[in-house]
């Protein structure tokens, strides 16, 4: 019997597999034992060639050589990985090797890593596919017992190859074309550009937002209160002006109110679903401030190194029925800290199954993220890993707890011609709320305008006197800045905002990117300067805004990207031809080149590299209609500031000088208004320029949040 070579994705995973197979003898870049040899990649060993590696003519960036549309893009070994590639190549092609096992990550990208190595090594030997969802010894052993022929995953490889080549074609052609057009290095991508468009749209919504005053009115009936509402208002509790609200308050003070209706309904609040990667990233961002990328890395470590979580790069929130016994075992093996909550998830020792947790039809490549049935000691984990593990364990426990049941009461009280609404809530069964989302003490929640409280027994016809009427003035708020959690949600449900309802329906479940790639997309946008982090928030930069302004809607809309993701899924399932998909990508790439050539918008991009990779100087430009408040000279924009053109004058307005106090990044429009009138009012507050100080005053504050001198003192 010949030997079998197992190819893992990473050395750490290879060592785990080798231990289970009994491979204890060390070789060069591998472990051996019996008829098994376990070797590994180090991530990608092979990738697609660059254009100039295909043909010398592509070394010089010029429109004459665009579009670049090869029928098939050749592969190359990544230079830094040549040694390990040769080891893997020699092992899989060795005459003593008669079979291979693909043991890279069980997903689209893992499949691509192995197949590219296999193709570049010109290997023809048969191979099986190891497909596992956790790295425990038991799961690895079970995976080897249930291996399928590699041919069963040909659809997954076709999808992965299409994704890889589509990104290359769109990225190479669009990036070169728009870079040449605007003489600045511009990165354009099939997935990153529509993601950037989401952030640009939010920035523009905030900048264009005009706050409006409104008022709310609360009537105190002695043993309960009610909020004024009117069906013709939008929203129905907002009164357009304080004067109108005060007029109603004066009318009802001391008057009798009559209960028009008092209805109580028994309601259920279902437990939360299990985590897929995107929902785990959103929750970790909300609770701990983790970025999407950090959560993915922590989850991957808990999967690979700690063997504490199942495979994290999943888009399913469900379990298959055959997992039920394993979940029961997992709940019984949880650390002692969770013992209090286990009986609620296992009433009578049985797992309460529902369609919200167990559904084979909604399990894709991998099931939801849950703890493994390996007993672990979280106290030995680094703090952030411990937090994430705790989050997943508590979600598993909560998902199998009963629903929360409560009586919801709504009372409508009429005073004169005005009506007031009161909501009450009495919890009957706490259910899954018995399991806190984290082990950290719960923070006190900010009271809402209509907080649900316990109400006195009320029935239709009851009479109360208005003891007091309180008017509260407020301002409408702009949309919130996106953070990792909200951007991930927007990417996952990108079709939600499409006006075409039929298309919206078609795109349900296929947003921008995949759970495995969304974190890297966000980080890529930051790396190329289109997005910046400001605390927890993600803000489109001026460069990002300018890029979207010159892009065709076909690449900024989620529609195209969503359709591509649908097509890739269909290729995986054998329902769509890969060739037709790639032909559409080539046509689209050619369209982008033509669009860039014919673009007439005059846009200047700051602080970029030229086509040859050199960093070019920022082309400082004068800001029109602006004079220095200190010496009346012209003002110019630099990469980081707006400053006086008089070299003897120290006047400098740093673009980010107000951001630490929650103020805006300074842009040309703000600076023009500020230097003209000394004050700029925005949706979140006021920026002032007075007596050599620039300051930001948040709405409602009586002192500035941050104040900076406009005189730059050289050190």
C-alpha positions as CSV (number, residue, x, y, z in Angstrom):
1,X,0.0,0.0,0.0
2,X,1.4,3.4,-1.0
3,X,1.3,6.4,1.2
4,X,-1.2,9.2,1.5
5,X,-0.1,12.9,1.7
6,X,-2.4,15.2,3.7
7,X,-2.2,18.9,2.8
8,X,-3.3,21.3,5.5
9,X,-3.7,25.1,5.3
10,X,-1.4,26.1,8.2
11,X,1.4,24.4,10.2
12,X,-0.7,24.5,13.4
13,X,-3.6,22.7,11.8
14,X,-1.2,20.2,10.1
15,X,0.3,19.4,13.6
16,X,-3.2,18.7,15.0
17,X,-4.1,16.4,12.1
18,X,-0.7,14.6,12.3
19,X,-1.2,14.0,16.1
20,X,-4.6,12.3,15.4
21,X,-3.1,10.2,12.6
22,X,-0.1,9.2,14.7
23,X,2.5,11.1,12.5
24,X,5.3,11.8,15.0
25,X,8.4,11.7,12.8
26,X,9.6,15.1,11.7
27,X,10.6,15.7,8.1
28,X,11.4,18.9,6.2
29,X,8.1,20.9,6.3
30,X,6.1,17.8,7.1
31,X,5.3,15.1,9.8
32,X,5.3,11.4,9.0
33,X,4.0,8.2,10.5
34,X,2.9,4.8,8.9
35,X,1.4,5.4,5.5
36,X,0.6,9.0,6.3
37,X,2.5,12.2,5.6
38,X,1.1,15.5,6.7
39,X,2.4,18.7,5.1
40,X,1.0,22.2,4.9
41,X,0.7,25.5,3.1
42,X,1.3,28.8,4.9
43,X,-1.9,30.3,3.7
44,X,-1.6,30.9,-0.1
45,X,1.5,29.4,-1.7
46,X,0.2,30.1,-5.3
47,X,-1.5,33.1,-6.7
48,X,-2.5,34.8,-10.0
49,X,0.2,36.4,-12.0
50,X,0.5,40.2,-12.3
51,X,-0.2,41.6,-15.8
52,X,3.4,42.5,-16.5
53,X,4.4,38.9,-15.6
54,X,2.1,37.8,-18.5
55,X,3.4,40.3,-21.0
56,X,6.2,43.0,-20.9
57,X,3.9,45.5,-22.5
58,X,1.8,45.8,-19.3
59,X,4.7,47.1,-17.3
60,X,3.9,50.6,-18.4
61,X,0.4,51.7,-17.4
62,X,-1.3,53.1,-20.4
63,X,-4.8,53.2,-21.9
64,X,-3.5,51.6,-25.1
65,X,-3.0,48.3,-23.3
66,X,-6.5,48.3,-21.6
67,X,-8.6,46.3,-21.1
68,X,-6.5,43.3,-20.0
69,X,-8.8,40.3,-20.7
70,X,-6.9,37.0,-20.7
71,X,-9.0,33.9,-21.3
72,X,-7.2,32.3,-18.3
73,X,-4.9,34.0,-15.9
74,X,-1.7,32.0,-15.3
75,X,-0.6,31.1,-11.8
76,X,2.7,31.7,-10.0
77,X,4.4,30.6,-6.8
78,X,4.5,33.4,-4.3
79,X,8.2,34.3,-3.9
80,X,8.3,34.2,-0.1
81,X,6.7,30.7,-0.2
82,X,8.9,29.0,-2.8
83,X,10.6,26.7,-0.3
84,X,7.4,25.3,1.2
85,X,5.8,25.0,-2.2
86,X,8.7,22.8,-3.4
87,X,8.3,20.6,-0.3
88,X,4.6,20.1,-1.0
89,X,5.1,19.7,-4.7
90,X,7.8,17.0,-4.2
91,X,5.7,15.1,-1.6
92,X,2.5,15.0,-3.7
93,X,4.3,14.1,-6.9
94,X,6.6,11.5,-5.3
95,X,6.2,8.0,-6.9
96,X,5.5,6.5,-3.4
97,X,2.5,8.8,-3.0
98,X,-0.6,7.3,-4.5
99,X,-3.3,9.4,-2.9
100,X,-3.8,12.9,-1.4
101,X,-6.1,14.5,1.1
102,X,-7.1,18.1,0.8
103,X,-7.3,19.3,4.4
104,X,-7.3,23.0,3.9
105,X,-10.0,25.1,5.6
106,X,-13.4,23.7,4.6
107,X,-14.7,26.6,2.6
108,X,-14.3,28.4,-0.8
109,X,-10.9,30.0,0.0
110,X,-9.5,26.8,1.5
111,X,-10.5,24.9,-1.6
112,X,-8.8,27.5,-3.8
113,X,-5.5,27.3,-1.8
114,X,-5.3,23.5,-2.4
115,X,-6.4,23.5,-6.0
116,X,-4.0,26.2,-7.0
117,X,-1.1,24.2,-5.4
118,X,-2.4,21.0,-7.1
119,X,-2.6,22.8,-10.5
120,X,0.8,24.6,-10.2
121,X,2.5,21.3,-9.2
122,X,0.9,19.6,-12.3
123,X,-0.3,16.8,-10.1
124,X,-2.8,14.3,-11.5
125,X,-3.2,12.0,-8.5
126,X,-6.7,11.4,-7.0
127,X,-7.5,13.2,-3.8
128,X,-10.2,13.1,-1.1
129,X,-11.6,16.1,0.8
130,X,-11.5,16.4,4.6
131,X,-14.4,18.5,5.7
132,X,-14.6,19.3,9.4
133,X,-16.3,22.0,11.5
134,X,-14.1,21.8,14.6
135,X,-10.5,20.9,15.4
136,X,-11.1,18.5,18.3
137,X,-9.5,15.1,17.9
138,X,-13.0,13.5,17.8
139,X,-14.1,15.8,14.9
140,X,-10.9,15.1,13.0
141,X,-11.3,11.4,13.3
142,X,-14.9,11.6,12.2
143,X,-13.9,13.7,9.3
144,X,-11.4,11.1,8.0
145,X,-14.0,8.4,8.4
146,X,-16.5,10.4,6.2
147,X,-14.2,11.8,3.5
148,X,-15.6,12.3,0.0
149,X,-13.8,12.3,-3.3
150,X,-12.3,15.7,-4.3
151,X,-14.6,15.6,-7.4
152,X,-17.6,16.2,-5.1
153,X,-16.2,19.7,-4.5
154,X,-15.5,20.6,-8.1
155,X,-18.4,23.1,-8.0
156,X,-16.9,24.8,-5.0
157,X,-13.5,25.1,-6.8
158,X,-15.2,26.5,-9.9
159,X,-16.9,29.1,-7.7
160,X,-13.6,30.0,-5.9
161,X,-11.7,30.3,-9.2
162,X,-14.4,32.5,-10.7
163,X,-14.3,34.7,-7.6
164,X,-10.5,35.0,-7.7
165,X,-10.3,35.8,-11.4
166,X,-13.3,38.1,-11.3
167,X,-11.7,40.2,-8.6
168,X,-8.4,40.3,-10.7
169,X,-10.1,41.4,-13.9
170,X,-12.3,44.1,-12.3
171,X,-9.5,45.3,-10.0
172,X,-6.7,45.4,-12.5
173,X,-8.6,47.1,-15.3
174,X,-10.6,49.6,-13.2
175,X,-7.7,50.5,-10.9
176,X,-5.4,51.1,-13.9
177,X,-8.0,53.0,-15.9
178,X,-9.0,55.4,-13.2
179,X,-5.4,55.8,-12.0
180,X,-4.4,56.9,-15.5
181,X,-7.4,59.2,-15.8
182,X,-6.8,61.1,-12.6
183,X,-3.0,60.6,-12.3
184,X,-3.4,59.2,-8.8
185,X,-3.2,55.6,-7.6
186,X,-6.8,54.6,-7.2
187,X,-7.8,51.1,-6.0
188,X,-11.2,50.0,-7.4
189,X,-12.7,46.6,-6.5
190,X,-15.7,44.4,-7.2
191,X,-16.6,44.3,-3.5
192,X,-14.7,47.1,-1.8
193,X,-16.1,49.9,-4.0
194,X,-19.8,49.2,-3.2
195,X,-18.9,48.9,0.5
196,X,-17.2,52.3,0.3
197,X,-20.3,53.7,-1.4
198,X,-22.3,52.8,1.8
199,X,-20.0,54.9,3.9
200,X,-19.9,57.8,1.5
201,X,-23.7,57.8,1.3
202,X,-23.9,57.9,5.2
203,X,-21.3,60.8,5.3
204,X,-23.4,62.8,2.8
205,X,-26.6,62.1,4.7
206,X,-25.0,63.5,7.8
207,X,-23.5,66.5,6.1
208,X,-26.8,67.4,4.4
209,X,-28.9,66.8,7.4
210,X,-30.7,69.9,8.8
211,X,-31.8,69.5,12.4
212,X,-35.4,70.5,13.2
213,X,-36.8,71.4,16.6
214,X,-39.7,69.3,18.0
215,X,-41.4,68.8,21.3
216,X,-43.0,66.0,23.2
217,X,-45.7,66.3,25.9
218,X,-46.2,64.1,28.9
219,X,-49.3,64.2,31.0
220,X,-49.1,63.0,34.7
221,X,-52.3,61.4,35.8
222,X,-51.1,60.7,39.3
223,X,-50.5,56.9,39.3
224,X,-49.4,56.7,35.6
225,X,-48.2,59.0,32.8
226,X,-49.1,59.3,29.2
227,X,-47.4,60.6,26.0
228,X,-49.3,62.8,23.7
229,X,-49.7,61.4,20.2
230,X,-51.5,62.3,17.0
231,X,-52.0,60.0,13.9
232,X,-51.2,62.9,11.5
233,X,-47.8,63.6,13.0
234,X,-44.7,61.8,11.8
235,X,-43.5,60.3,14.1
236,X,-46.9,60.5,15.9
237,X,-45.5,61.8,19.3
238,X,-43.5,64.7,17.8
239,X,-45.2,68.1,18.1
240,X,-43.7,70.5,15.5
241,X,-43.0,73.4,17.9
242,X,-42.5,74.0,21.6
243,X,-45.2,76.7,21.4
244,X,-47.8,74.2,20.0
245,X,-46.9,71.7,22.7
246,X,-47.1,74.4,25.5
247,X,-50.6,75.4,24.2
248,X,-51.8,71.8,24.6
249,X,-50.2,71.6,28.0
250,X,-52.0,74.7,29.2
251,X,-55.3,73.3,27.8
252,X,-55.1,70.0,29.8
253,X,-53.7,71.1,33.1
254,X,-56.1,70.2,35.9
255,X,-58.6,68.7,33.5
256,X,-60.1,65.3,33.7
257,X,-58.9,62.5,31.4
258,X,-61.0,59.4,30.6
259,X,-59.5,56.0,29.7
260,X,-60.7,55.3,26.2
261,X,-59.2,51.8,26.0
262,X,-57.0,49.5,28.1
263,X,-55.9,46.4,26.3
264,X,-53.6,43.7,27.6
265,X,-52.0,41.1,25.3
266,X,-49.9,38.1,26.2
267,X,-46.8,38.3,24.0
268,X,-43.6,36.2,23.5
269,X,-40.1,37.4,22.8
270,X,-38.3,34.6,21.1
271,X,-34.7,33.7,22.1
272,X,-31.9,34.9,19.9
273,X,-30.6,32.7,17.1
274,X,-27.1,31.1,17.2
275,X,-24.2,33.0,15.8
276,X,-22.9,33.0,12.2
277,X,-19.6,35.0,11.7
278,X,-21.3,38.3,10.7
279,X,-23.7,38.3,13.7
280,X,-20.9,37.4,16.0
281,X,-18.7,40.3,14.7
282,X,-21.7,42.7,15.1
283,X,-22.3,41.6,18.7
284,X,-18.6,41.7,19.6
285,X,-18.4,45.2,18.2
286,X,-21.4,46.4,20.1
287,X,-20.4,44.9,23.4
288,X,-16.6,45.1,23.4
289,X,-15.7,47.5,20.6
290,X,-13.9,44.7,18.7
291,X,-13.4,45.4,15.0
292,X,-14.7,42.8,12.5
293,X,-11.1,41.8,11.7
294,X,-10.2,41.3,15.4
295,X,-13.3,39.2,16.1
296,X,-12.5,36.9,13.1
297,X,-8.9,36.5,14.3
298,X,-10.0,35.7,17.9
299,X,-12.6,33.2,16.7
300,X,-10.0,31.6,14.4
301,X,-7.6,31.2,17.3
302,X,-10.4,29.7,19.5
303,X,-11.1,27.3,16.6
304,X,-7.6,26.3,15.7
305,X,-5.4,26.7,18.8
306,X,-7.9,26.3,21.7
307,X,-10.2,23.8,20.0
308,X,-12.9,25.7,21.9
309,X,-15.2,26.9,19.1
310,X,-16.4,25.3,15.8
311,X,-15.5,26.6,12.4
312,X,-16.0,30.4,12.5
313,X,-16.2,31.4,8.8
314,X,-19.8,30.3,8.4
315,X,-22.9,32.1,7.1
316,X,-25.4,29.8,8.8
317,X,-27.2,30.3,12.1
318,X,-28.6,26.8,12.3
319,X,-27.6,23.3,13.2
320,X,-28.4,20.0,11.4
321,X,-30.5,17.5,13.3
322,X,-27.6,15.1,13.7
323,X,-25.9,17.7,15.9
324,X,-28.5,17.5,18.7
325,X,-26.7,14.7,20.7
326,X,-23.4,16.6,20.4
327,X,-25.0,19.9,21.6
328,X,-26.4,18.0,24.6
329,X,-22.9,16.7,25.3
330,X,-21.4,20.2,24.8
331,X,-23.8,21.8,27.3
332,X,-22.9,19.1,29.9
333,X,-19.1,19.8,29.3
334,X,-19.3,23.6,29.7
335,X,-17.0,25.1,32.4
336,X,-18.5,25.3,35.8
337,X,-19.2,29.0,35.6
338,X,-22.2,28.2,33.3
339,X,-23.7,25.4,35.4
340,X,-26.5,27.7,36.6
341,X,-27.8,28.2,33.1
342,X,-27.6,24.7,31.7
343,X,-30.8,23.3,33.3
344,X,-32.8,26.1,31.5
345,X,-31.4,24.9,28.1
346,X,-31.8,21.2,28.9
347,X,-35.2,20.9,30.7
348,X,-35.6,17.3,31.9
349,X,-32.2,16.5,30.2
350,X,-33.6,17.0,26.7
351,X,-32.7,19.7,24.2
352,X,-35.8,21.8,23.2
353,X,-35.5,21.9,19.4
354,X,-37.2,24.5,17.2
355,X,-37.0,25.7,13.6
356,X,-35.0,28.7,14.9
357,X,-32.1,26.5,15.9
358,X,-32.2,23.2,14.0
359,X,-32.9,23.2,10.3
360,X,-30.8,21.1,7.8
361,X,-32.1,23.1,4.8
362,X,-30.5,26.3,6.2
363,X,-27.1,24.8,6.9
364,X,-24.7,25.6,4.1
365,X,-21.0,24.6,4.1
366,X,-20.9,24.8,7.9
367,X,-23.4,25.0,10.8
368,X,-23.6,27.9,13.3
369,X,-20.7,28.8,15.6
370,X,-21.0,27.0,18.9
371,X,-18.6,25.8,21.6
372,X,-17.0,22.4,21.0
373,X,-17.7,19.4,23.3
374,X,-14.1,19.6,24.6
375,X,-13.7,20.7,28.2
376,X,-11.7,23.9,28.3
377,X,-10.5,26.3,31.0
378,X,-11.3,29.9,29.8
379,X,-9.3,31.4,32.7
380,X,-6.2,30.3,30.8
381,X,-7.2,32.2,27.6
382,X,-6.1,35.8,26.9
383,X,-8.8,38.3,28.0
384,X,-10.2,39.0,24.6
385,X,-10.4,35.3,23.6
386,X,-12.1,34.7,27.0
387,X,-14.7,37.4,26.2
388,X,-15.5,36.0,22.8
389,X,-15.7,32.4,24.0
390,X,-18.0,33.6,26.8
391,X,-20.2,35.4,24.3
392,X,-20.6,32.3,22.1
393,X,-21.3,30.0,25.1
394,X,-24.0,32.4,26.5
395,X,-25.6,32.6,23.0
396,X,-25.8,28.8,22.8
397,X,-27.5,28.7,26.3
398,X,-29.9,31.5,25.5
399,X,-30.9,30.0,22.1
400,X,-32.2,26.9,23.8
401,X,-33.9,28.6,26.8
402,X,-37.7,29.3,26.6
403,X,-39.1,32.4,25.1
404,X,-39.7,35.4,27.4
405,X,-43.4,35.8,28.0
406,X,-45.0,39.1,29.1
407,X,-48.3,40.9,29.3
408,X,-48.2,44.1,27.2
409,X,-50.8,46.7,28.1
410,X,-51.6,49.8,26.1
411,X,-53.8,52.5,27.6
412,X,-55.3,55.4,25.6
413,X,-56.4,58.3,27.8
414,X,-58.3,61.3,26.3
415,X,-58.2,64.8,27.8
416,X,-60.3,67.3,26.1
417,X,-59.7,66.6,22.4
418,X,-56.2,65.3,23.0
419,X,-55.1,61.7,23.4
420,X,-52.2,60.2,25.4
421,X,-50.6,56.7,25.1
422,X,-49.2,54.6,27.9
423,X,-47.4,51.3,27.5
424,X,-47.0,48.8,30.4
425,X,-45.2,45.5,30.6
426,X,-45.3,42.8,33.2
427,X,-42.9,39.8,32.7
428,X,-44.6,36.4,33.3
429,X,-41.7,34.1,32.2
430,X,-38.2,35.6,32.0
431,X,-37.0,32.8,29.8
432,X,-33.9,33.4,27.9
433,X,-33.3,36.8,29.6
434,X,-32.1,34.7,32.5
435,X,-28.9,34.3,30.5
436,X,-27.1,37.7,30.4
437,X,-25.3,38.3,27.1
438,X,-21.9,38.8,28.9
439,X,-20.5,38.1,32.3
440,X,-19.9,41.9,32.7
441,X,-22.4,43.8,35.0
442,X,-25.3,45.1,32.9
443,X,-25.1,48.8,32.2
444,X,-28.2,50.9,33.1
445,X,-30.2,51.5,30.0
446,X,-31.1,55.0,29.0
447,X,-34.8,55.6,29.5
448,X,-36.8,56.0,26.3
449,X,-39.7,58.5,25.8
450,X,-42.2,55.6,26.1
451,X,-40.6,53.3,28.6
452,X,-42.8,50.3,29.4
453,X,-43.6,50.1,33.1
454,X,-45.9,48.3,35.5
455,X,-49.3,50.1,35.3
456,X,-52.1,50.3,37.9
457,X,-55.3,48.3,37.1
458,X,-57.1,50.4,34.5
459,X,-60.2,49.8,32.5
460,X,-62.3,51.7,30.0
461,X,-64.1,54.7,31.5
462,X,-61.8,55.2,34.4
463,X,-61.2,58.9,35.2
464,X,-58.0,60.7,36.2
465,X,-57.1,64.3,36.7
466,X,-54.0,65.8,35.0
467,X,-51.7,66.7,37.8
468,X,-48.9,68.0,35.6
469,X,-48.1,68.5,31.9
470,X,-44.4,68.5,30.9
471,X,-43.1,69.8,27.6
472,X,-39.7,68.6,26.5
473,X,-37.9,70.3,23.6
474,X,-35.5,68.4,21.4
475,X,-33.9,68.4,18.0
476,X,-34.1,65.7,15.3
477,X,-30.9,63.7,15.1
478,X,-28.9,62.9,11.9
479,X,-28.2,59.2,11.1
480,X,-25.5,57.6,13.2
481,X,-22.0,57.2,11.8
482,X,-21.4,53.6,10.7
483,X,-19.3,51.4,12.9
484,X,-18.2,47.8,12.3
485,X,-21.5,46.4,13.5
486,X,-23.7,48.6,11.4
487,X,-21.5,48.4,8.3
488,X,-21.5,44.6,8.5
489,X,-25.3,44.7,8.8
490,X,-25.5,47.0,5.8
491,X,-23.2,44.7,3.8
492,X,-25.1,41.6,4.7
493,X,-28.5,43.1,3.8
494,X,-27.3,45.3,0.9
495,X,-30.4,44.7,-1.2
496,X,-32.7,46.1,1.5
497,X,-32.6,49.7,0.2
498,X,-33.3,48.8,-3.4
499,X,-36.5,50.5,-4.7
500,X,-37.3,47.5,-7.0
501,X,-39.2,45.2,-4.6
502,X,-38.9,42.2,-6.9
503,X,-35.1,42.7,-7.1
504,X,-35.0,43.3,-3.3
505,X,-36.7,39.9,-2.9
506,X,-34.3,38.2,-5.3
507,X,-31.3,39.7,-3.4
508,X,-32.4,38.6,0.0
509,X,-29.6,36.5,1.5
510,X,-26.9,37.7,-0.9
511,X,-25.3,41.0,0.2
512,X,-21.9,42.5,-0.4
513,X,-19.0,40.0,0.2
514,X,-19.2,36.9,2.4
515,X,-18.9,36.4,6.1
516,X,-15.3,35.3,5.5
517,X,-14.3,38.4,3.5
518,X,-16.2,41.3,5.0
519,X,-13.6,42.1,7.7
520,X,-10.8,42.2,5.2
521,X,-12.8,44.4,2.9
522,X,-13.2,47.0,5.7
523,X,-9.5,46.8,6.6
524,X,-8.6,47.2,2.9
525,X,-10.6,50.4,2.6
526,X,-8.8,51.8,5.6
527,X,-5.4,50.7,4.2
528,X,-5.9,52.5,0.9
529,X,-7.1,55.7,2.6
530,X,-10.7,55.7,1.6
531,X,-12.0,55.2,5.2
532,X,-10.6,56.1,8.6
533,X,-11.5,54.9,12.1
534,X,-12.6,57.6,14.5
535,X,-13.1,55.8,17.8
536,X,-15.6,53.0,17.1
537,X,-16.9,54.8,14.0
538,X,-15.9,54.3,10.3
539,X,-15.8,57.5,8.2
540,X,-15.4,57.9,4.5
541,X,-12.5,60.3,3.8
542,X,-12.4,63.0,1.2
543,X,-10.5,60.7,-1.0
544,X,-13.2,58.0,-0.7
545,X,-16.0,60.5,-1.4
546,X,-14.1,61.7,-4.5
547,X,-13.6,58.2,-5.8
548,X,-17.3,57.3,-5.5
549,X,-18.2,60.6,-7.3
550,X,-16.4,59.4,-10.5
551,X,-17.5,55.8,-10.4
552,X,-20.3,54.4,-12.5
553,X,-23.4,53.3,-10.5
554,X,-23.0,49.8,-11.8
555,X,-20.0,49.3,-9.5
556,X,-21.2,51.4,-6.5
557,X,-24.6,49.8,-6.3
558,X,-25.1,46.6,-4.2
559,X,-27.3,45.2,-6.9
560,X,-24.4,44.1,-9.2
561,X,-22.3,42.7,-6.3
562,X,-25.3,40.9,-4.9
563,X,-26.0,39.3,-8.3
564,X,-22.4,38.2,-8.5
565,X,-22.6,36.5,-5.1
566,X,-25.8,34.7,-6.1
567,X,-24.1,33.6,-9.3
568,X,-21.1,32.2,-7.4
569,X,-23.4,30.3,-5.1
570,X,-25.1,28.8,-8.1
571,X,-21.8,27.8,-9.7
572,X,-21.0,26.0,-6.5
573,X,-24.3,24.1,-6.7
574,X,-23.8,23.4,-10.4
575,X,-26.8,25.5,-11.4
576,X,-24.8,28.1,-13.4
577,X,-22.1,27.8,-16.0
578,X,-18.7,29.3,-14.9
579,X,-17.8,30.3,-18.4
580,X,-20.9,32.5,-18.9
581,X,-20.2,34.2,-15.5
582,X,-16.6,35.0,-16.5
583,X,-17.7,36.3,-19.9
584,X,-20.0,38.8,-18.1
585,X,-17.1,39.8,-15.9
586,X,-14.9,40.5,-18.9
587,X,-17.6,42.6,-20.5
588,X,-18.0,44.5,-17.3
589,X,-14.2,45.1,-17.0
590,X,-14.1,46.5,-20.5
591,X,-17.1,48.8,-19.7
592,X,-15.2,50.2,-16.7
593,X,-12.2,51.1,-18.9
594,X,-14.4,52.8,-21.4
595,X,-16.2,54.7,-18.7
596,X,-12.9,55.9,-17.2
597,X,-11.7,57.1,-20.6
598,X,-14.9,59.1,-21.3
599,X,-15.2,60.5,-17.8
600,X,-15.4,64.3,-17.8
601,X,-15.6,65.0,-14.0
602,X,-12.7,67.2,-12.9
603,X,-11.6,65.7,-9.5
604,X,-8.3,66.0,-7.8
605,X,-7.1,63.2,-5.5
606,X,-4.7,64.0,-2.6
607,X,-1.7,62.1,-1.4
608,X,-1.4,59.3,-3.9
609,X,1.2,57.2,-5.7
610,X,1.6,57.5,-9.4
611,X,1.2,54.6,-11.8
612,X,4.8,53.5,-11.4
613,X,4.3,53.2,-7.6
614,X,6.1,56.4,-6.6
615,X,4.6,58.5,-3.9
616,X,3.7,61.8,-5.5
617,X,3.6,65.0,-3.6
618,X,0.2,66.3,-2.6
619,X,-0.7,69.1,-5.1
620,X,-1.4,71.9,-2.6
621,X,-4.2,74.0,-3.9
622,X,-5.6,77.4,-2.9
623,X,-9.0,77.4,-1.3
624,X,-11.3,79.8,-3.1
625,X,-12.9,82.7,-1.3
626,X,-10.8,82.2,1.8
627,X,-8.4,84.7,3.5
628,X,-6.2,84.1,6.5
629,X,-7.9,85.7,9.7
630,X,-4.4,86.8,10.9
631,X,-2.8,88.4,7.8
632,X,-5.4,88.3,5.1
633,X,-3.3,86.1,2.8
634,X,-4.7,83.3,0.7
635,X,-5.4,79.9,2.3
636,X,-4.1,76.6,0.8
637,X,-5.1,72.9,1.4
638,X,-2.3,70.4,2.3
639,X,-2.7,66.7,3.0
640,X,-3.3,67.3,6.7
641,X,-4.3,70.9,7.1
642,X,-5.5,74.3,5.7
643,X,-2.8,76.9,6.3
644,X,-1.8,80.4,5.3
645,X,0.2,80.8,2.1
646,X,2.3,83.5,3.8
647,X,5.4,81.5,5.1
648,X,5.9,84.0,7.9
649,X,2.3,83.5,9.2
650,X,1.7,80.5,11.6
651,X,-2.0,80.2,11.0
652,X,-2.9,76.5,10.6
653,X,-6.2,74.6,10.8
654,X,-5.4,70.9,11.1
655,X,-8.1,68.8,9.4
656,X,-8.6,66.5,12.4
657,X,-8.2,69.1,15.2
658,X,-11.8,68.7,16.4
659,X,-12.3,65.0,16.0
660,X,-11.1,64.0,19.5
661,X,-14.0,66.0,20.9
662,X,-16.5,64.5,18.6
663,X,-16.3,67.3,16.1
664,X,-16.1,67.0,12.3
665,X,-13.1,66.6,10.1
666,X,-12.5,69.9,8.5
667,X,-13.1,70.1,4.7
668,X,-13.1,72.9,2.2
669,X,-16.8,73.8,2.6
670,X,-16.5,74.0,6.4
671,X,-13.4,76.1,6.2
672,X,-14.9,78.5,3.7
673,X,-17.9,79.1,5.9
674,X,-15.9,79.3,9.1
675,X,-13.5,81.9,7.7
676,X,-16.4,83.9,6.3
677,X,-18.7,84.0,9.2
678,X,-16.8,82.6,12.2
679,X,-19.4,79.9,12.8
680,X,-20.7,76.8,11.1
681,X,-23.8,75.0,12.4
682,X,-24.1,71.2,11.7
683,X,-26.3,68.3,12.7
684,X,-24.2,67.5,15.8
685,X,-23.2,70.9,17.0
686,X,-21.4,74.2,16.1
687,X,-17.9,74.9,15.0
688,X,-16.6,78.4,16.0
689,X,-13.5,80.5,15.1
690,X,-12.9,83.4,17.5
691,X,-9.8,85.1,19.0
692,X,-7.4,82.6,17.5
693,X,-9.3,79.5,18.7
694,X,-11.2,77.0,16.8
695,X,-13.8,75.1,18.9
696,X,-16.5,72.5,18.7
697,X,-19.7,73.0,20.8
698,X,-22.0,69.9,20.8
699,X,-25.7,70.5,20.7
700,X,-27.0,71.3,24.2
701,X,-23.6,71.9,25.8
702,X,-22.8,75.3,27.4
703,X,-19.0,74.9,26.9
704,X,-16.9,73.6,24.0
705,X,-16.1,69.9,23.8
706,X,-12.7,70.8,22.3
707,X,-10.8,74.0,21.6
708,X,-7.6,74.4,19.6
709,X,-5.3,77.3,18.8
710,X,-5.0,78.2,15.1
711,X,-1.4,79.3,15.6
712,X,1.1,76.5,14.8
713,X,4.0,76.5,17.2
714,X,7.0,74.8,15.6
715,X,9.0,72.7,18.0
